[in-house]
């Protein structure tokens, strides 16, 4: 017999996402950093289709800053009246890194 999704899906989805650790989100962000489009200025945007709470965001920022990211902007959508939202991380590369990579690209052209 095939399953029909009931309205309980909302609660099930909330419980699923609420039980995730910081490492779940880091895995999603790492995937985005390695596969998402890189803007001409080196910025990489990674969107998580869930509002991540502030404590987890602070942990995530700490991990990425510890490996050399200097400027990460965060945009949250949704509010207390909405069921869901998203969290977008905008990774701005350190100036020296983007300069070095641009030099490599020019050398290859």
N, C-alpha and C positions, 0 to 999 in steps of 0.2 A: 504494500500500500504506500502511496506517496504522501509525503508530509505537506501539510498546509500550515503556513506561518500564521500564528495568532497575534493579537495585540500585545501579548507578553514579550514580544521581540524587543520592545523598548527597554524593559527592565533587564532582560537577558543581555542586551548590548551594553547597558550601563554597568552591570556587574562584571561583564567580561573586561571592559576597559578599566574599571576601577581596580581590578586585581593585578594590573600590569606593573612591573617594576621599572625602574629607570633604565635598565638594560634593554627592555623591549623598545623603548623610544629611541635609545641610542642606535640600536640595530636599524630602525626605520630611517633615522637621520643619516647614518653612514651609507645606507643604500642610496638615498637621495644625493648625497655628496659625490658618490662615485658614478651616478648615472644621469642626474639632472643636467639640463642645459647650463652652460657657463656663459654669463653675459659678457659683452666685450670688455667691461671693466673688471672682470674676474669674479663678480658676485654670483653666488649660487643660492637659489631659494629652495627650501625644503618645506613642504606643507604636510602637516599631520592632520588628518581629518577627525580631530578630537581636541577639545580644550584641555590642555595639560595644566595641572594645578601648579601654583607658584613654587611650592617646595621642590617639586620635581624639576621645574624649569631652572631653579637655582643650582641644583645638582648637575643638570645637563650642561649649563653654562660653565660651571667649574671644571668639568671634565674636558670640554673643548678648549677652554682657555689654557688649561694645563699642558695641552699639546701644541700650542702656538697660535690658535685663532685669537685675534686681538679685538675684533669688533663684530659682535653678533647682535643683530636687531631681532626683536620678537614682536609679532603681531598676533593678537588674539581676536577672534570673531565670536559672536554670541555673547550672551549676558545671562544673568540669573533667571530671566524669564524665558530663555530659549532652551530647547531640549539638547541641542548639540551646537557645536561650533568647530573652529579649527585653530591650529597654532602654526604660524609660519615663521620659520627661522631663516633669516637672511644673513648668510656668511660672507663677510667682506674680507678678502685676503690681505695679509700683511703686505705693505708696500714693497718690501724687498723681494718677497716671493713672487708677486705678480710681475715685478720688473725683470727678475731672472727668467721667468717663463716666457715673457714676451721676447726677450733676447734670444732664447732657444728657438722660438717659432720663427722669428725673422731670419735666423741663421739657416733654417731648413728651407726657406722659400727661395 
